[in-house]
Amino acid sequence: MSTVRLNLTLQKAYEMKMSRILTGATMIVLSQLSFAQFQDVGQVLRTEPLIERVPVQNQICDQVAPAPQQRGVGGAVLGGLAGAVVGSRFGKGHGRDALTVAGAVGGAIAGDQIQNGSGAPQPVCRQVTTYQDRVSGYRVTFQYAGREYTQVLPRDPGPTVPVSVAVTAH
């Protein structure tokens, strides 16, 4: 007798569980039927660009001649000596003499430029902040179903604007 009662109890529990599942599924289906959403088009009445002033960093460089200064001769003398030593290590006979002279001249020029600078204009740069006007969006006034609406959009929609329409039952 206890086996029969146990089977009836299990069957009742199963029926109650199935009833709950069906009720929940029915509620989901009914809730979907009571809510509808679709796309339509509204007529644009006005479009105003929204202007935003934005800082922009720029680097401006000018070529500036170095200030005149008293030129030293130490760099030329040391460069000439070093160039002569290096040049004398190469070649034979008159070739060695020519390389020694060429090394001395090249070293003197290089030493002078290292000590005194080349005298050529040097770039002097600075950061400058300027401001630019940029369109950050559009305030769009449009008409839909006899009513006017205003909304900010990221771009100009043109003569019509897509609208999402939601219909719900109360």
Rosetta silent file (secondary structure, phi, psi, omega in degrees, C-alpha in Angstrom):
SEQUENCE: MSTVRLNLTLQKAYEMKMSRILTGATMIVLSQLSFAQFQDVGQVLRTEPLIERVPVQNQICDQVAPAPQQRGVGGAVLGGLAGAVVGSRFGKGHGRDALTVAGAVGGAIAGDQIQNGSGAPQPVCRQVTTYQDRVSGYRVTFQYAGREYTQVLPRDPGPTVPVSVAVTAH
SCORE:     score description
SCORE:     0.000 S_00000001
   1 L     0.000  -33.929  179.612    0.000    0.000    0.000 S_00000001
   2 H   -68.978  -29.884  178.173    2.841    2.375    0.687 S_00000001
   3 H   -67.131  -39.428  179.363    4.189    1.791   -2.842 S_00000001
   4 H   -66.347  -43.978  179.585    0.886    2.902   -4.366 S_00000001
   5 H   -62.657  -41.235  178.975    0.805    6.030   -2.175 S_00000001
   6 H   -62.964  -42.403  178.460    4.414    6.835   -3.108 S_00000001
   7 H   -63.246  -41.490  179.323    3.619    6.517   -6.845 S_00000001
   8 H   -66.067  -39.660  179.038    0.591    8.807   -6.471 S_00000001
   9 H   -64.834  -43.376  177.590    2.679   11.366   -4.569 S_00000001
  10 H   -64.030  -39.876 -179.865    5.411   11.312   -7.240 S_00000001
  11 H   -65.801  -41.045  178.971    2.817   11.621   -9.996 S_00000001
  12 H   -64.153  -42.193  178.938    1.190   14.619   -8.233 S_00000001
  13 H   -62.074  -40.927  178.939    4.596   16.314   -7.798 S_00000001
  14 H   -63.802  -44.726 -179.605    5.344   15.755  -11.485 S_00000001
  15 H   -63.753  -40.296  179.560    1.969   17.214  -12.522 S_00000001
  16 H   -66.143  -40.819  178.861    2.487   20.268  -10.291 S_00000001
  17 H   -64.302  -44.097  179.299    5.974   20.868  -11.719 S_00000001
  18 H   -64.544  -37.209  178.811    4.697   20.568  -15.302 S_00000001
  19 H   -63.137  -42.077  177.853    1.854   22.946  -14.473 S_00000001
  20 H   -64.355  -43.258  179.231    4.352   25.555  -13.204 S_00000001
  21 H   -61.518  -46.474 -179.891    6.536   25.180  -16.300 S_00000001
  22 H   -64.901  -38.195  178.072    3.542   25.589  -18.629 S_00000001
  23 H   -63.889  -44.449  178.354    2.295   28.596  -16.668 S_00000001
  24 H   -62.468  -43.141  179.529    5.720   30.256  -16.883 S_00000001
  25 H   -65.068  -39.466  178.358    5.989   29.574  -20.620 S_00000001
  26 H   -63.189  -40.968  179.479    2.485   30.927  -21.175 S_00000001
  27 H   -63.149  -39.916  179.258    3.378   34.130  -19.296 S_00000001
  28 H   -64.003  -46.451 -179.522    6.466   34.618  -21.458 S_00000001
  29 H   -63.001  -44.979 -179.798    4.495   34.161  -24.676 S_00000001
  30 H   -64.750  -38.242  178.619    1.727   36.504  -23.507 S_00000001
  31 H   -65.292  -34.163  177.599    4.212   39.166  -22.446 S_00000001
  32 H   -70.916  -33.473  179.013    5.770   39.049  -25.909 S_00000001
  33 H   -72.340  -26.626 -177.465    2.368   39.388  -27.541 S_00000001
  34 L   -87.737    1.453 -179.041    1.519   42.466  -25.478 S_00000001
  35 E  -131.098  123.666  178.962    4.690   44.304  -26.582 S_00000001
  36 E  -130.247  140.617  178.303    5.455   45.221  -30.183 S_00000001
  37 E  -134.357  137.292  178.913    8.312   47.291  -31.534 S_00000001
  38 E  -148.204  165.892  179.980    8.870   48.446  -35.112 S_00000001
  39 E   -98.499  142.469  176.098   10.846   50.969  -37.134 S_00000001
  40 E  -143.437 -171.556 -176.700    9.265   53.986  -38.821 S_00000001
  41 E  -130.871  134.513  174.337   10.375   57.355  -40.226 S_00000001
  42 E  -106.230  154.561 -178.499    9.918   60.873  -38.857 S_00000001
  43 E   -92.006  121.489 -178.910   10.051   64.075  -40.910 S_00000001
  44 E   -74.185  128.605  178.128   13.002   66.355  -39.980 S_00000001
  45 E   -98.908  -42.484 -179.229   11.928   69.957  -39.352 S_00000001
  46 E  -145.252  146.786  173.789   15.244   71.518  -38.164 S_00000001
  47 E  -134.369  122.197  178.906   18.850   70.453  -37.806 S_00000001
  48 E  -119.145  122.143  175.663   21.322   72.529  -35.775 S_00000001
  49 E   -69.982  139.747  176.361   24.996   71.538  -35.590 S_00000001
  50 E   -95.640  114.223 -174.940   26.379   71.572  -32.040 S_00000001
  51 E   -95.984  132.428  179.073   29.744   73.354  -32.143 S_00000001
  52 E  -123.266  132.836  178.335   32.394   72.542  -29.567 S_00000001
  53 E   -88.790  120.635 -172.702   35.621   74.531  -29.141 S_00000001
  54 E  -119.097  130.421  176.238   38.500   72.046  -28.819 S_00000001
  55 E   -73.850  139.183  178.932   42.123   72.817  -27.815 S_00000001
  56 E  -128.113  126.710  178.715   44.734   71.535  -30.273 S_00000001
  57 E   -86.815  131.370  177.274   48.462   71.316  -29.433 S_00000001
  58 E  -129.537  147.657  174.365   50.858   72.356  -32.212 S_00000001
  59 E  -106.724  125.458  179.320   54.626   72.525  -32.339 S_00000001
  60 E  -114.481  128.149 -179.294   56.016   75.586  -34.108 S_00000001
  61 E  -120.175  136.505  176.507   59.703   75.675  -35.025 S_00000001
  62 E  -120.018  146.907  175.145   61.679   78.680  -36.241 S_00000001
  63 E   -88.320  118.539 -176.823   65.210   78.695  -37.670 S_00000001
  64 E  -119.772  128.144  176.863   67.305   80.977  -35.486 S_00000001
  65 L   -73.038  138.711  179.108   70.878   81.984  -36.259 S_00000001
  66 L   -64.955  150.523  179.344   73.146   81.549  -33.240 S_00000001
  67 L   -65.660  139.228  179.211   74.247   84.738  -31.509 S_00000001
  68 L   -62.402  138.764 -179.842   77.681   85.951  -32.676 S_00000001
  69 L  -140.069  164.342  178.520   80.411   84.990  -30.246 S_00000001
  70 L   -73.565  126.818 -176.162   84.165   85.233  -30.012 S_00000001
  71 L   -85.100  136.520  176.076   85.620   82.249  -31.806 S_00000001
  72 L   -94.899  157.668 -179.468   88.284   80.158  -30.108 S_00000001
  73 L  -108.996   -4.350 -177.151   91.170   78.506  -31.950 S_00000001
  74 H   -62.095  -40.667 -179.370   91.865   75.674  -29.493 S_00000001
  75 H   -64.846  -39.337  179.920   89.430   73.272  -31.185 S_00000001
  76 H   -67.848  -40.873 -179.258   90.998   73.884  -34.603 S_00000001
  77 H   -65.102  -48.923 -179.797   94.549   73.389  -33.268 S_00000001
  78 H   -64.953  -41.457  178.411   93.687   70.148  -31.422 S_00000001
  79 H   -63.406  -39.603  178.810   91.606   68.850  -34.352 S_00000001
  80 H   -64.241  -44.224  178.531   94.453   69.654  -36.785 S_00000001
  81 H   -62.667  -45.195 -179.513   97.017   67.815  -34.649 S_00000001
  82 H   -64.320  -40.615  179.238   94.753   64.771  -34.248 S_00000001
  83 H   -65.921  -38.062  178.971   94.004   64.728  -37.987 S_00000001
  84 H   -65.709  -40.523  179.224   97.715   64.986  -38.848 S_00000001
  85 H   -63.902  -45.762 -179.090   98.552   62.058  -36.547 S_00000001
  86 H   -65.804  -43.752 -178.846   95.824   59.889  -38.061 S_00000001
  87 H   -64.350  -32.314 -177.589   96.754   60.875  -41.654 S_00000001
  88 L   -72.062  -11.284 -178.785  100.447   60.135  -41.087 S_00000001
  89 L   -83.316   -8.774 -176.586   99.645   56.479  -40.337 S_00000001
  90 L  -117.881  156.495  176.144   98.583   55.780  -43.909 S_00000001
  91 L    77.234  176.596  179.576  100.376   55.798  -47.245 S_00000001
  92 L  -135.951  146.794  174.466  104.110   55.879  -48.209 S_00000001
  93 L    62.888 -128.542 -179.059  106.398   58.627  -49.314 S_00000001
  94 H   -68.604  -26.036  176.509  104.618   61.673  -50.764 S_00000001
  95 H   -63.427  -39.152  178.102  101.273   59.912  -50.278 S_00000001
  96 H   -65.943  -41.244  178.975  101.872   59.855  -46.553 S_00000001
  97 H   -61.934  -42.332 -179.637  102.710   63.573  -46.619 S_00000001
  98 H   -64.886  -42.192  179.151   99.511   64.316  -48.558 S_00000001
  99 H   -67.348  -33.791  177.278   97.391   62.268  -46.131 S_00000001
 100 H   -64.692  -44.918  179.134   99.033   64.013  -43.161 S_00000001
 101 H   -64.764  -44.860 -179.869   98.154   67.442  -44.615 S_00000001
 102 H   -62.817  -40.953  177.785   94.603   66.319  -45.507 S_00000001
 103 H   -63.651  -40.379  179.865   94.121   64.901  -41.988 S_00000001
 104 H   -65.277  -43.480  179.585   95.389   68.125  -40.418 S_00000001
 105 H   -65.541  -48.891  179.905   93.045   70.292  -42.534 S_00000001
 106 H   -61.762  -41.610  178.672   90.015   68.022  -41.950 S_00000001
 107 H   -65.338  -38.424  179.399   90.756   67.757  -38.231 S_00000001
 108 H   -65.161  -41.827  178.892   91.142   71.536  -37.911 S_00000001
 109 H   -64.214  -46.978 -179.266   87.764   72.124  -39.600 S_00000001
 110 H   -62.938  -44.461  179.867   86.061   69.478  -37.447 S_00000001
 111 H   -61.972  -40.387  179.077   87.661   70.788  -34.233 S_00000001
 112 H   -63.786  -43.148 -179.404   86.627   74.353  -35.033 S_00000001
 113 H   -68.043  -36.023  177.779   83.001   73.325  -35.668 S_00000001
 114 H   -65.146  -43.610 -177.721   82.885   71.263  -32.475 S_00000001
 115 H   -74.921  -44.899 -169.598   84.186   74.154  -30.381 S_00000001
 116 H  -105.482   -5.499 -176.638   82.477   77.090  -32.093 S_00000001
 117 L    82.212  165.319 -176.162   79.443   75.546  -33.782 S_00000001
 118 L   -83.253  -17.334 -178.439   78.708   75.552  -37.447 S_00000001
 119 L    83.065   -4.536  179.579   77.113   79.000  -37.494 S_00000001
 120 L   -78.069  150.726  177.533   74.130   77.525  -39.370 S_00000001
 121 L   -58.816  140.064  179.639   70.630   78.433  -38.170 S_00000001
 122 E  -111.233  144.416  178.076   69.296   76.043  -35.516 S_00000001
 123 E   -74.747  136.134  174.643   65.636   75.120  -35.034 S_00000001
 124 E  -121.911  118.178 -173.675   63.985   76.520  -31.903 S_00000001
 125 E  -113.530  152.673  176.559   60.633   74.882  -31.174 S_00000001
 126 E  -147.462  153.368  177.307   57.760   75.681  -28.821 S_00000001
 127 E   -88.596  133.659  179.687   54.325   74.229  -28.053 S_00000001
 128 E  -128.452  133.332  176.692   51.357   76.422  -28.971 S_00000001
 129 E   -98.195  123.446  173.196   47.719   75.775  -28.089 S_00000001
 130 E  -117.332  167.199 -179.671   45.184   76.811  -30.693 S_00000001
 131 E  -122.239  137.650  178.404   41.440   76.229  -30.662 S_00000001
 132 E  -123.052  146.056  174.218   39.322   74.711  -33.388 S_00000001
 133 E   -90.146  127.871  178.798   35.562   74.567  -33.741 S_00000001
 134 E  -128.888  147.108  176.467   34.301   71.021  -34.309 S_00000001
 135 E   -80.990  120.117 -178.361   30.812   69.652  -34.771 S_00000001
 136 E  -100.051   -6.378  179.364   30.128   67.336  -31.807 S_00000001
 137 E   166.313 -173.699 -178.807   26.585   66.343  -32.848 S_00000001
 138 E  -134.790  132.275  172.188   23.299   67.652  -34.206 S_00000001
 139 E   -89.041  113.502 -173.890   20.161   68.838  -32.408 S_00000001
 140 E  -112.435  125.446  173.396   17.412   67.455  -34.629 S_00000001
 141 E  -106.208  125.731 -177.850   13.760   68.464  -34.351 S_00000001
 142 E  -136.254  163.375 -179.654   11.448   66.086  -36.157 S_00000001
 143 E  -114.319  134.342  175.886    7.753   65.347  -36.450 S_00000001
 144 E  -145.805  129.833  178.359    6.197   61.932  -35.918 S_00000001
 145 L    52.602   41.390  175.099    2.511   61.072  -35.574 S_00000001
 146 L    80.116    2.384  179.659    1.549   64.755  -35.346 S_00000001
 147 E  -119.566  152.134  177.225    3.973   65.566  -32.493 S_00000001
 148 E   -98.160  139.963  177.762    7.354   67.314  -32.468 S_00000001
 149 E  -131.835  148.273  175.653   10.395   65.717  -30.840 S_00000001
 150 E  -126.848  133.333 -179.052   13.945   67.027  -30.365 S_00000001
 151 E  -147.929  148.832  175.870   16.943   64.772  -29.928 S_00000001
 152 E   -91.031  127.111 -179.358   20.733   65.077  -30.197 S_00000001
 153 E  -120.268  154.341 -178.709   22.186   62.739  -32.827 S_00000001
 154 L   -72.286  -20.729  179.150   25.831   62.021  -33.710 S_00000001
 155 L  -144.163  162.223  179.764   25.325   62.907  -37.401 S_00000001
 156 L   -69.128  121.694 -176.229   22.956   64.860  -39.630 S_00000001
 157 L   -79.937  -14.654 -175.946   20.125   62.461  -40.568 S_00000001
 158 L    92.650 -152.507 -175.052   19.033   64.335  -43.685 S_00000001
 159 L   -74.941  -19.767  178.652   15.337   64.973  -44.507 S_00000001
 160 E  -132.190  159.551  179.994   14.036   62.006  -42.476 S_00000001
 161 E  -131.638  132.635  177.450   15.046   60.303  -39.269 S_00000001
 162 E   -71.669  138.490  178.271   14.490   56.630  -38.366 S_00000001
 163 E  -126.448  146.141  173.477   12.415   56.159  -35.198 S_00000001
 164 E   -99.622  126.950 -178.310   11.772   53.085  -33.084 S_00000001
 165 E  -111.857  127.415  178.342    8.117   52.757  -32.076 S_00000001
 166 E  -116.100  131.530  179.037    7.144   50.591  -29.119 S_00000001
 167 E  -118.183  126.502  178.348    3.530   49.607  -28.465 S_00000001
 168 E  -128.099  149.406  175.991    2.544   48.097  -25.135 S_00000001
 169 L   -95.445  142.371  179.912   -0.784   46.987  -23.719 S_00000001
 170 L  -109.519    0.000    0.000   -1.785   48.181  -20.239 S_00000001
